[in-house]
Amino acid sequence: MDGQGGAWGALIAELSELLGERLSTGQSVRELHSRDEAYATPHLPDAVAFPETTEEVSRIMAACHAHRCPVVPFGIGSSLEGHVVPVKGGISIDTSRMTRILEVHEEDLDVVVEPGLTRKELNEALRATGLMFTVDPGANATLGGMAATRASGTNAVRYGTMRENVLALEVVLADGRVIETGTRARKSSAGYDLTHLFVGSEGTLGIITKLTLRLVGQPERISAATCDFPDIAAAVDTVILAIQSGLPMARIELLDEVQMRGMALYNPDLGLPERPHLFLEFHGTEAGVAEQVESFREIATDYGAANFQWATRTEERTRLWEARHTAYYAARSLRPGAQGVVTDSCVPISALAEAIARTKALIAEAGLVAPLVGHVGDGNFHLSILVDPEDAEELAAARALASKVSHIALELGGTVTGEHGIGSGKMRYMRDEHGDALDVMADIKRALDPLNLMNPGKIVEV
């Protein structure tokens, strides 16, 4: 529908009266909100709203509910499975103006924030307190978007994902009602766990307008390292044994030889050989970190690790992790002009070696370029399958490869996505992974959003 008239004309006039210039029907703004970071078919919203308060979000939702208009929440657009693409049109609600830190409780190790604040902005504000927020998905994503997609990332092996680090939420429902889920208490037995129902719901059940997040103390000592291996199997076996040995590593990242070739092109100053690598980080006291480092070195050396490089200064560690966080762009440098069909899966740690070996064999069989990286400390790995988006045959081959990787994960007792989420890109696997539980998800969706207005076409069809 055309946002200037038709079915949504009266609604847009109503929202314009509420928001003024903070409601946009401009082509460039709508195009920005028509896609996310990965390759997906874009769809224009009819208009984009920029609320500044929970009350405004509530009024927008009530108006959209009255006009039967779809709504898609939008954070910063860094998602990878089409989460923010408005496949049914309607109103995109951009939370980028809701960025306040509302409360910091240093004694209780928690903070209350608005959803448009990014993780980097939060940690910069917390620097002087000696506290930090640990979930790091790589992109400087908004905290509301991270909760909505149940993000995790490089620190999850030690500190957990958004599931473990969200204590409470304020949520606006499809009809405009505002509810509070959870409290600042560290545990509760009071009724259904609504907080974690909305964490990972990808905007299909409501819009998050406030978050209470768990914080931790900044460690006394941080040491980061890289090392390379003769083959991918040796690197994976090192990870498995390190985890099974109980080493409390903060981060443990795998980059295969193809990804390292891209890193050399994109970050030539990094100076690392084109062999499978682990990027590592250890947190704790000075003595504790030294012990962790030595234990890991012994395990890795037994599997043929070489070229250990240690980074203890902040600027050295920052350079290392910035390189890891730009891995997607480094991968694309292997084939200039290509787009990435991005996928991830997660398996039990004992099945990781088999999952990666089978995946690498499929890549070779398909004749595609698909760098592999992973937060392998928790069994999660990612592929960026590089394709010419104008080549239908190549695109079909990439999607077939991604599908096979998903089925490998399910065969090994895992999940089709460890952190990217479902969006519209992985809906086809939901029945295979969840069976009849998918029908229960649909029942929940219908109960909270009977008109199917909240981010329709994502996670579950109703």
N, C-alpha and C positions, 0 to 999 in steps of 0.2 A: 504493500500500500504506500502511497505517496504521503510523506509526513506533512505536506502542506495542506492536505485536504482529505477527502475520502473518509474512511472509517475513523481515522485518528485526528482529523482536523479540530474537532471540538476539544479533544483531550489536549492537544498541543497548545491551543489557545489558553486553556485552563492552566497548564503548567507554565506557560510564558508569563501569565499574570503572577504566579507564585514566585518564579525564579528570575524573571527579567532576562538579562543577557546571559544568565547561567543555564539557559536552555538553548541549544544550538541545533539548527537544521542545515548548517553549512556543509557543503560537500566534503571539504578536506577533513573536518572534524568527524563526520560520519565515516569516512574512509579509514581514519585512524582507529575507529572502534569496530571495524568490520572484520578484523583478523587478529591472530595472535602471533607468537614468535616463530612457530614452525609452519611448514607448508600445509595450507588448508584452503579450501575454496572460500573466499570472503563473501560476506553478506552485509549489506548496509542496514544499520538501524534507521528508523524513521526520524529519530531525534536523539540527542545526547543531553542528559541532565547532569548538572554539577552541584549536588546538594552540599550544604555546610554543616548541617545538624541532623540529629536523629529525627527531630520533629519534621524536618523537610522530607527526609526519606519516607517517613510514615505517610505524609500527605501525598507524596508522589505515588506511593504504592496504593493508597486508598483510591486515588483518581484512576490509576491504571486498572485496578480491580473493577471499578464501576464501569469503565469503558471496555472491559474485556481485552486489554492490550498487553501483549507479552513484555516482559522486563528481563534484562540481562545485566547483572552486576559486572563492573569493570574496575580493575585495580590499576595495573601498569601495563597489562598486555603481554606478560612474559610467559604465559602458559603455553603448553606444547601439544594439546590434544583438542584444539578447537573450543575450549571451554567458554571463551568470551565472544565467540562468533554468533551474532543474532540470526540464527537460521530461519526464524519466523518473523524477522523484522521487529518492530516495536520500539521501546525506549531502552537505551543503554544508560545505566546509572553509574557514573564515574565518581569514585569516592576520593579522588586526588586532592580535594580541598578539605578533607576531614583528617587532619594530620597532627592533632594535639596529643601531647602526653598529659593525661589527666591526673594521674597520681603515681608517685613512686614510693613504695614502702620498703625502705632499705632493710629494716629489721626483719621483715617477713619474706624478703627475697621475691617480691612480685611487683608488677607495674600494670597500670590500666591505661590503655591507649585507644585512639581512634583508628579505623581500618585503613585509611590512606597513608599512614606513616610507613616508611620502608624500614627494613631491618637495619640497614646501615645508619639511617638517621637515628634510630633508637639507640644503637650501641655508641654512637658518637655522643649523644646526650647523657648516656650512662657512664662514660669514661671516668669522670671524676669520682664516682661513687664506689669504684672498685667492683662493680657488678657487670654482668654481660648477659645478653640474650643469645642463645647458642645455636638456634636452627639456621642453617646456612645453605640454601638451595643453589647457590651460585649467582643467580640473577639478583639484583637489588629489588626484590619483589616487595609489594605492600604486605603488611601483616594480616590484613583482612583476606587478601587473596591467598596468602600462605595457609591460613586456617581453612579457607573454603576448599582448597585442593589437598589438604593434609600433607603439606610439603615436608621434606626432610633435608637430605643433602649430606655434605661432607662430615659434619659433626655427629650424625645420628648414631653412629656405632657406640659412642660413649654417652651422649646426652639425650638421645631419643629424638622423635619427630614432633611435629606440631601436636599430635595426639597426646603426647606426654607433657607438653609444655603450655597447653591452654587450660587455665583453671575455670574460667567462666566467660560467658558471652552476653552481649545485648544483641537481639535479633529483631528485625522488622519482618513480619510475616506477609504473605501474599495479599491479605486484605487490609494491611496497614497497622495491625496490632503490633505493639512492642512488648517483647517478653525478655526476662532475665533468666539465663540458665546458669546454674552453679553459683558458688560463692568464692571468697578468697581462702577458705579453709582448704587444707591440703587433702582432705578426704571427706566423703559423705556417703551415707546409706539412705539418703532421703529421696526415694522415688526413682523414676526413670532418669537415665543419664542423658539429658537433652543436649548438654554441651557437646558431647562427642557424637551425637546424631548430626549436629550441624557442622562439626569439623569433618571435612571431606565431602560435604553435600554439594559442592560446586555451584552454589547459588540456585539450586533447584528447589529448596525448601524455604528460603528466606534470605535476607540481606544482613550481614554482620555489620553492626554500627559501633560496637565497642568490644574490646578484648581485655581480659585479665590474664597476664602471662607470667610464667615462672622464670625467675632469674637465677643465676649462679655466680659465685665469686670468681673474679679473674684469677687464674692460677698464678702461683708464685714463679713458676718456671715453665717456659714453653720452648720446645725444640722441634724443628721440622727437618725432614730429610728426604732425599731421593736415592733410589738404587735401581739398577737394571738387572735383567735376568736373561739367560740364554733362550728361553722360550716362555710362552704364555702359561703353560702348565706349571712350570716351576714357580712363577709369581703367584698363581692361584693357590698352589699347595702351601706356599709360605703363609699366605693370608689365613688359610684354614687352620693350620697348626698354631699360628699366633693367637687366633681367637679361641681355639680349644684349650690353649695353655693359660687362658685367663689374663692375657696382657691387656691392661686398661688403656688402649690407644685412643686418642681423641679423633684422629682421622686416619683412614687407610684407603687410598685411592689407586685403582689400577688403570693404566693406559697401555693399549697394545701397540705393537710396532707400527701399525698404520697411523694411529693417532699421533705417535711420536714423530712420524715423518711430517705430519701437518704442523705439529708444534715447532719443529725446526724451521719450517717456512714462515710461520706466523710470528714466532718469538725467537729469532736467530741468536739473540744474546743469551738465551737460556743455556745453550751449549751442551745439550744432553744428546747421547747417541740414539739412533733410531732402532732401539730394542725395547721390549716390554719393560715398563717401569712401575714401581710403586712410589707414590707420594705419601708421606707419613707425617703425623704430628703427635707429640707426646705432651701431656699436661700434668703438673703436680708440683711437689717440692723439688728442690735441686737434687737431693739424694734419690727421690723416687723416680724422677725422669731419667737420671743416669742409670738406674737399675733397669728401667723399661727399655732404654736404648740398647744396653748390652745384651739383654735377653733376646730382643728382636734381632740384633745383629747375628747372634749365634744361630738362630733358626734360619734366617735368610741365607747366611753363608753356606749352610748345609745344602741348600737348594741352588747353589751356584750364583748367588747375588754378587754384584761387583759395583765398583764406582760409587761407593757411599759418599754423598755430599750432605753436610749438615748445615743448617741455618738456625742460628739462635738470635741474631739481631732482628728487630721488628721489621726493618726495611727488606731484609733478605727473605723473611717468611712471607711478607706481603707480596713480593715479586713472584715467589713460587706459587702462591695460591691464586694470585691474579691470572697467572698463566693457566692454571687448572680451570679457573672459572670461565676463561675464554676458549675452552676446548672446542665448543661448537663452531666458532668462527675459524679456529685453527683447522678443524676438519674440512671446512668448506674451502680453505685455501688449497687443498689438494686438487680441487677441480673448480677453478674460477668460473663464476656464472651459474654454478649448480645450486640447487635447493636441497635441503635435508629432509628426508622422510625419517622422523625421529621416533624411536620406540624405546621402551624400557621393560624389564621384567625382573622379578625377584624370586629366588628359590631358597630353600633351607641351605645353610652354609655347607653342609656335607655334600649337596648336589651341585655346588657351584662349578666345580671343575668340569663335570659332565655337561652342564648347560652351556658353558662357554665353548668347550671343544665342539659340541654339536653345532652351535651357532657359527663358529668360524668355518666349519666344513660347509655349511649351507651358503655362506657368503662366497666361498671359493667356487662352489658349484654354480651359483647364479652369475658369476663373473662381474659382480658389483664391487664398488669401493664403499666400504662401510666401517669406518673407524669405531673402535669399541673403548668405552671408558666405564668406570663403575665405582660406586660406593661399596666396594666388595666386602667390607667388614660386616655388612648385614645382608650379603647375598644379592645385592642389587646391581645390575649393569645396564648400560645404554648403548644403542647404536644410532649413528647418524648416517643413513643410507643416502649417498649423494647421487642425485638424478637431474637430468634435464627435464624441467616440468612440462616442456612442450612435446616431449617424446612419450607418447601414450604407452608404448610397449615397455619402455624402461620403467615408467612409473608403475605399471602393473606388476612388473617383476619385483620392484622394491616393496610394494604392498604385500605381495605374496611371501616375500622373505620375512617381513615383519609379522605376518600371520603365523608362519611356521615357528618363529621364535616364541610367540605367545603360547602356542600349543606345547612346545617343549617345556615351558615353565609349568603349565598345568599338569603335564605328565609326571613331572618331578615333585609335585606337591606344593607348587608355588603359586604365584599370582601374575596376571598379565601386566600389571603395573605396580612397581614399588613406590613410585612417587609422582609420576607425571599425571596420574588420574585418568578418568574415563572420558569425560567430555562427550563429543560425538564420535571421536576417532576409534574408541575401543568398545563401543556399545555392543558390537556383534559377538563379543566374547563373554558377556555378562552371564548368559544362561549356562555356558559351559563351566564357568568358574563357580557360580552360586546355586545352580539348580533351582529348586522351588523357592529358595530364599529370595530370588529376584522378584517373585510375586509378592512377597512381604514388603520388599522395598517399594514396589508399585502401590501397595495399599497405603504405606506411609505417605508417599507423594500425593496420592488422592486425598488423604485425610487433611494434609496441611495446605494443599494447593489444588482444590477440586476443579478449578477452571484451567489448570495447566498453563499458568501464566509465567511462572518463575523459570527462566532459562529453559524453555521447552526444547526437546530434541536432544537432551543430554542425560547421561547415565541410564535412564530407564524410560521406555515409552509407556504412556498411559492413554 
